[in-house]
Amino acid sequence: MRVYLFSVLSSALLFFSGCGSDDLPDYFLLDRLRVVAATTATSAAEFSPGDSVNLSFHLIDPLGRGRSLFYSMVRCVDPGVSLGAYPSCAGNPTVTAAVTGTFVPGSAATNHYGVLAAPAFTLPSAAVVYLDPRSGSSRSAVDQFNGVGYLVVLTLTASPTETLTTFKRVIVSSKPTKNNNPTFASPALLMNGADASSVSLTAAPVSLREQLSSGSTESYSVANADGSFSPATESLTVSWLVTSGEMRVSRTDPGTENKHTPANPLPAVTSYLLIARDDRGGSTVYSLQKP
């Protein structure tokens, strides 16, 4: 069966279906080829037209045993994903030529988790990136200030029968103060109240708590249709992923305790991935391998 995965939409599709299936995999469990996040390589999470952007795709292939993955990446002006449009560049007049290559994610020491650093690209000019492909006209000044999406679509091919597709909306705006990615503090993860890097796993449940830097939650302005501006504050969430065992919940508010019950017997390596996201397109990833 050919597998297509649009990671941003997967949880929404399950929500709107009104029911689930016992056969669906646990979201927290990293037991198959997945792209878990796409982040910018710098602190900036929001850009101006013409800026250079470096994206990093965080992926894991625990069953691939070091296989080489073929990737293809295209870009286009966002067709309106946030309004329900299908996240694709097919037929989009602004679509770029595909950038292709191969990538081997990580090693056995990381359960084959790795970071694909996509080739840098330059955002289009304002005349292009602010174009509404649905109407053919430029987006309003309000939309330009609040931010529009520029779509980057990545397709990974592991075999003739296994293909995975995901996307990242790069936010482009005219606002003078841009959004920055949240950041993890040091230590980023506490296990049973101690720095996780110094804790040895056993089969006993372990208390987990992430730590984000104090400046991760930002305040910003929202442009209104009448020309006024309203103050707003970001809302952050933390996603919890692991290669084995059971995670109590897969998503928490920052600073909220989670709990992991390790597999018994313990595998050679247990990999934890934490993704902190704000609600404006910013994100950051923390990874930890526990032997």
C-alpha positions, -999 to 999 in steps of 0.1 A, spaced: 0 0 0 14 34 -9 14 56 22 8 93 20 12 113 52 4 150 56 16 154 91 -1 188 99 -35 175 88 -34 140 103 -48 148 138 -74 172 123 -87 145 100 -91 121 130 -109 148 150 -134 156 122 -141 119 116 -157 117 150 -143 82 157 -110 64 157 -98 29 151 -79 5 175 -57 -2 145 -44 33 143 -8 37 156 -2 57 188 9 92 179 36 93 205 52 60 193 81 64 168 79 29 153 78 37 116 92 62 90 79 96 100 87 133 96 80 147 130 88 184 125 101 209 101 120 238 116 139 268 104 177 266 109 179 300 126 160 316 154 136 333 130 103 317 124 88 345 102 103 362 72 101 391 47 98 387 9 132 380 -6 147 366 26 169 334 25 154 304 43 170 272 56 146 244 66 155 213 86 132 183 84 134 160 115 127 124 105 130 90 119 132 56 102 136 30 130 129 0 108 149 12 78 182 -1 91 201 27 76 184 27 42 188 56 18 158 78 13 152 97 -19 136 131 -14 120 157 -37 111 192 -26 90 218 -43 78 252 -32 48 275 -41 26 303 -29 3 288 -3 -30 280 -20 -49 286 13 -41 256 35 -52 274 67 -86 279 49 -89 242 40 -71 241 7 -52 208 -1 -15 212 8 -1 207 -27 18 227 -53 3 207 -82 -11 231 -108 1 261 -88 14 288 -112 42 297 -87 55 261 -83 93 258 -84 114 230 -101 119 201 -78 151 199 -57 161 162 -53 186 142 -34 192 113 -10 194 111 28 203 84 53 187 93 87 210 89 117 223 55 129 214 27 152 226 49 181 197 73 174 172 47 162 178 62 128 166 97 138 183 124 117 178 160 104 176 166 67 190 201 60 172 211 29 190 233 4 186 270 12 161 290 -9 151 326 -14 116 337 -8 99 353 -38 93 391 -41 63 407 -25 46 408 -58 47 370 -60 45 358 -24 16 380 -15 -4 369 -45 -36 351 -38 -37 322 -63 -74 318 -58 -82 353 -70 -51 363 -89 -49 396 -70 -26 408 -42 -36 400 -6 -48 428 16 -24 449 37 -40 433 68 -32 398 55 4 409 46 10 423 81 -5 392 99 14 368 76 8 346 47 21 311 40 47 300 15 44 262 10 73 238 10 63 202 1 87 174 8 82 139 -6 103 110 7 105 77 -12 118 47 8 108 20 -18 85 17 -48 56 10 -23 65 34 5 62 71 0 57 98 26 47 134 19 47 163 44 48 201 42 59 233 60 42 267 58 69 293 60 53 325 73 60 357 54 48 391 66 53 428 64 54 434 102 86 449 114 90 426 144 90 389 133 82 358 153 110 337 167 111 300 174 106 289 210 138 275 226 145 248 252 163 258 283 193 239 298 186 213 309 158 209 284 143 177 300 139 167 336 134 130 345 122 125 381 132 161 388 168 157 376 187 165 344 176 137 320 211 133 306 223 120 340 194 96 347 196 59 339 164 43 326 149 12 343 116 -5 336 99 18 362 77 47 351 96 80 349 83 115 354 91 139 326 90 177 325 104 199 297 119 233 303 115 261 278 135 294 279 117 323 295 114 343 263 98 315 243 63 329 247 62 362 227 37 390 226 28 405 192 3 427 174 -26 416 151 -38 439 124 -76 443 122 -97 451 91 -105 486 104 -68 496 105 -64 491 143 -41 467 160 -48 443 189 -23 429 213 -19 391 215 2 365 232 14 332 218 1 299 230 27 271 232 24 233 232 49 205 236 46 172 217 62 140 233 74 112 211 94 81 220 106 49 202 93 24 228 72 20 259 41 41 267 37 78 270 9 90 292 -1 119 268 14 130 235 9 167 241 11 191 270 12 227 279 47 239 287 60 229 321 33 202 326 44 168 339 42 139 316 50 102 324 68 75 303 67 38 311 97 23 294 95 -10 275 104 -41 295 129 -54 287 146 -21 279 158 -18 243 194 -10 235 184 27 229 153 46 238 149 78 218 129 108 230 119 136 207 102 168 221 87 194 198 78 228 212 55 248 189 39 282 191 6 290 173 23 313 147 45 287 129 75 286 152 89 253 164 120 237 179 131 200 185 150 184 214 162 149 211 177 125 237 190 90 233 190 68 265 210 35 264 
